[in-house]
Amino acid sequence: MNKTRVDLNIKLNDLVTFQSCSTLVSSIIKYLIYQRHQIPYTFEVLKHLVKRRKELVSNDSEEEQSEISRHDRLTVEREFNKALDVYEAIDSVLRQIDSELHSLSPEHNIQEIVIIFGTTALHPKNVFRIVVPPVNYNHSDSSHPPQKLLNCLFRSMMTSDELNSILDHQMCPTNTFILMKTDRKTIIKSDLFHLKDHFRIPPKAVGLKFVFTSDLRTEDKKCCCVEDMSFFFCSPKQYDSTTSSRLCHDFKLETVEPSEGDNDNDSENSNWFQFNFAIKGFKDCKLNGSSVTNLWMKYARKQVDGS
């Protein structure tokens, strides 16, 4: 049995918009990077620590910095730079994916987001694949906030024996590679992704595929956000430059559905785009018996107390 073909079916209870699609994908990526021990704390905690440490760099006085030795200070800075590099790489790739997913259309078809853990993308330890769910682009984000869908996602992940059996296996910090699979005519716009010719997912890699399902149909969902939405979702070809308006009378509102294929490595009908940088995992460093992060926050507490 090809373990990369194990599916985690996630049944959604609301329609998927551009924003909720991006939120689902980014939540899975952040969850996997943390659960695969590539960062020692969740992405949101990492984000908070990095931002707080940046504030400290500009605010620490010479007297406060002299309280630790030069060696320890260099260790703190080295470990912080590791965390900063990882944070910026994750943040960058999530922003690029968000931009691409917000551009989904029949002419811009992203089929999958793939997360690979391992020394190289061709010799992975784990491969996780996210099938991009169909997006109802005639529904507004404000009328369909992503929280209901996130509840479905995390409930499915927490109760999945297949996923948890993979996550139970310890993994040391390694490289994380992010790829996007598109149809043949779609080109990723971001300069931070490059076309990876003839890429194939290694058949023996241990992993799982996230597949979103739903019984809901657009016409079944009673929602006022569909009314008069055509103005916002007309194709570029329907733009009238003489009147600075979009001609929408012939534009049909519909759902953007990724094209499907039975062959997971069908390179003839698909393009693969890889994020330019491997995200290098890191561990929490111990300094004098405690987490080096404590030194990042030590002066933060002082400044709060002294303010």
N, C-alpha and C positions, 0 to 999 in steps of 0.2 A: 504493500500500500504506500502510495506517495504521500508523505506526511504534510507536504505543502498544500495538499488538497483538502485538508480537514477544514470544514466551514464552521464558523460561529454565526448562526442566523440570529439577527437582532430585529425583532418585530417592533416597528414604530407605531405610535398612536396619534401622530399628527402629520400634517403635510410638511415637506422639506422645502425650505427657501434657501436662497443663496447663503444667508448668514448662518442658518442652522446647519447647513451642509458643511461649511467651513469649521464651525464649532465642533461638530462631531469628529471630523478628521483630526483637528488639532488636539482635541481631548484624548483621542486614542494614541497619538504620537507622544504626547507628554506623559501619559500613563505608562506606556511601554518603556520609554527611556528611563523612567524612575524604577519601575518594577524589574527591569533587566539590570539594575544596579550600575547604570552609567552616570547617574548623579546621586549624591547621598541624601538629598532631600527633594521634595516635590518641586516642580518647575516654578510654582508660585512662590514658594519659600526661597528658592534660589534667586528669583527676580527681586524679592524684597531685600535679601542680604547684599546682593550686588549694588543695588541702588543706595542702600544705607552706607555701605562701605565707601562708595564714591563721595558721599557727603562728608564722611569722616576725613578723607584725604585732604579736603580743602579746609576742614575745620580744626583738625588736631593741632594742638600747640606743641612746641619743642619740649616743654616740660612733660607733657603727657606721653610723647613718643619715647622719651628717655627712660620711662619706667620699665621697658623691656630691653633686653640686650640687642646688639646689632645683629647677631646670628638669628635670634628669634624673629626680629623684625623682617629680615630677609626671607625667612621661612614663611612668614605671614604673607608677604608680598608675592612670593612665588606661588603659593597655594591660591591666593586670591586671583592671580592672573590666569591660572588654570580654570577656575570657576568662571571668571569673566569671559574667557574665550568660548567656553561651552555655552554659557548663557547667550552670548551674542550670536553664536552659530544657530542655536535652536530658535531664538527669536527671529533671526533673519529667514530661516527656511519656512517658519510658520507664516511670516508675513508674505512671502512669495507665493506659497500655496494658497493663502487666503485671496490674494489678488487674482490668481489663475481661476480659482473656483468661482469667484464673483464674475468672471468673464464667460462662464459656461453658456453655450448655445449650440444649436445643431452644427455650426461651423467651427466650434471650439470645444471639442469633446474629450474630456479627461476621463479615462476609464478607471484607473486605479492609482492609489498612492501606495508605495512599497517601502517598508522599513527593514533594512538589513543590518544585523549585528554580526561583526566578525572582523578579522584582520583585513580582508578585502571583500569586495562585493561578489567576487567569483568563488570565494571560499567562506561562506557564511556559517555562523553557528545557529542563528535563527533568522527566519524570514517571515514577516507579517505583512499581509496584503489587505488593503482597504478598498473594497469596491465602492466607487463613488455612487451614492444613491441618486435616483432621479430627482431633479429639482423642479418644483412648481414655480416657474418664474413669473406667473401671473398672480402670485400671492405675495403680500407684503411681509417683511420681516417683523414689523411691529405687531401684526395680528397673529403671528405664529412664533413666539419666542422659543428659543431652543431648549428651555429647561425640561419640558416634558420628554423631549427626545433624549436628552442627556440621562434622565432617570431610566429610560428604557435601556440605553447603552450600558450604563454602569451596573444595572441589575443583571443584564446578560453576562457581562464580563465577570462579575463576582460569583455567579453561580455556574460558570462554565467549567466542567471537569477537564475538558481538553486544554483550555487556556491555562488554567491553574496548574495543570501537570507540567506544562512547559515552564511557567514562571517559578515553580518550586525548585527547579534545577539552578544552582548558583552559577552566576556568570561574573567573571572579573571584568574590570573596565577594559573596553576594547573600542573599536571604531563603529560608528553608526552611519550608514549610508541611506539617503533618501532619494527615491526615484519616482517619477510620474510616467505612467503608461497612457498614451493617447492613441486615437485612431491615426491613420496614415496621413491625413490631410491637416492635422492639427500641429501647430508649432508653438512651443512654450515661449512666451515673450520675454521672460526674465533672463538677464545676462548671467544670473547666478546658477542657471541650469544649462547643461550642455547635452547635445544629442549623443547618445551612447549606441553606436551602430552594432547590430548583431548581438545585442544583449539577450541572454536567456537566464531565467532563474534556475540555479542548480537543482536538479531533480531530487537529490537526496537531502536537501536542507530541511531541518525540522522547523515547522512553523504552522501558521494558521491564517485563514482568510476571513475577514469581517465582511459579512453580507447582510445588507439591510433589506428587510421585507416589510410590506404593509398591505392591509386589506382596503385601505382608504383610497378612494378615487376623488379627483378634483370635484366632480359633479356631485359626489355624495357629501362633501364637506360643506355645510351651510356656513358661509363666510361672506361678510359684506366687503372684505378687502379686495375682492375680484372686480367690483364695480368701478368702471372708469379707470382701470389700471393700464389700458392699452397704450396710453400716451407715454408711459415710462418704459415700455418694452418693445418698441418698434425697432426693426432692423435698420442698420445704417443706410441701406439702399433706399429706405423710405423717407429719407430726410430731404426736405425741400429748401435749398439754400436761398431761394428768392423770397420765401416768406418766413424763414427761420423757424419752421415748425415741422413736425413729423407727420407724415401722411399715414394714418393708421387704419383707414377704413377697410383695407384688404388684408390686414395683418391678423393672423389667427393666434390667439393665446393658447399655449400648449405647455407640455412638460418636457424638459430636457432629459432624455434618457440615454445613458451611456450605451453604446453598441455592445452586444454580447458576442462572445465566441467560446467555443468549447475548448480550444487549444490555448492553454495558459501562456505558452511561449510562441504565439503566432506572430513572428517578427515581420512576415510579409504584409500583414494588415495593420501593424501597430508601430508606433515610435516609442522609444524609451529615452527619457531625459533624466540625467542625474545631477543632484546638487553638487556644486563644484568643490565643496569642502567635506571631508570626513569629520564627524563630530567625535572628538576624543574624550572618552569617559574618564572620570577621576573619582578617587575615594576621599573621604573626610580625613584629613591629616591630624594626627595627635601631636600636641606640643606640650611638654611638661605634664603629661598624663591627662590632658583635657583636649577637647576639640579646638582646632585652630580658629574655628568660627567664633568661639567665645571671645577671642581677641579682636575680631572684627567689631563685635557688638559692645565690647567693654567700654569704649569711649562714648558710644551712643547713649548708654545708660547714664554716664557722667554728665553728658550735655543736657539730657532730659532733666536730670536732677538739678543741674546748675542753672537751668533756664527759668 
